[in-house]
């Protein structure tokens, strides 16, 4: 059984990681346009660097919750037949033990050099302009995909969606593309689709099955059912 799981901010909310935008359209007190676009970085790099430095420090204090743990256990059962595609940049899947994770929007723990395009672990607060470990230039930016930039791994994701038997979306809003279109791609290739969310998303009606509730409750229950099903097959 080949399974693709898409995770969004909702899976990390119970770990204390704020969801992307609050009801006022702000991201931790900032307009998204001021901290999550290439234009914002060109206009005011220090504000952008400080914002992501602060997020990196905050996420370091968060812990994986039972939903992250359940997906790690699912990987133990399925091995390479499971791919977790995450829109999150917090690294909590890996800290829970998952290894088959594709970060389509990048990672807070990594920096990208504008001089050599190298990607490397963040060597320190980026607002201090540390040197790139590869080329020595002081031109590092967060390795985070901003609005207007191309997500990582789209070809790999497309291939996995085309081949999967089950597609699950966990904690996503259904508002951000291309991720919001993954359910359609998977369904067109014959996969069974399920949404696991705190409440209905913008695309709930596209799924074969929907389960609403806290991720720490609904995700472990679903993963246990999948593993039990393997034993009966």
PyMOL commands that set and color helices and strands:
alter all, ss='L'
color gray80, all
select helices_A, chain A and resi 9-11+13-15+32-35+38-43+45-60+66-81+92-96+126-128+154-163+179-188+204-206+215-232
alter helices_A, ss='H'
color red, helices_A
select strands_A, chain A and resi 3-7+26-27+30-31+82-86+101-103+106-113+119-121+140-144+166-170+192-197+209-212
alter strands_A, ss='S'
color yellow, strands_A
deselect
rebuild
show_as cartoon
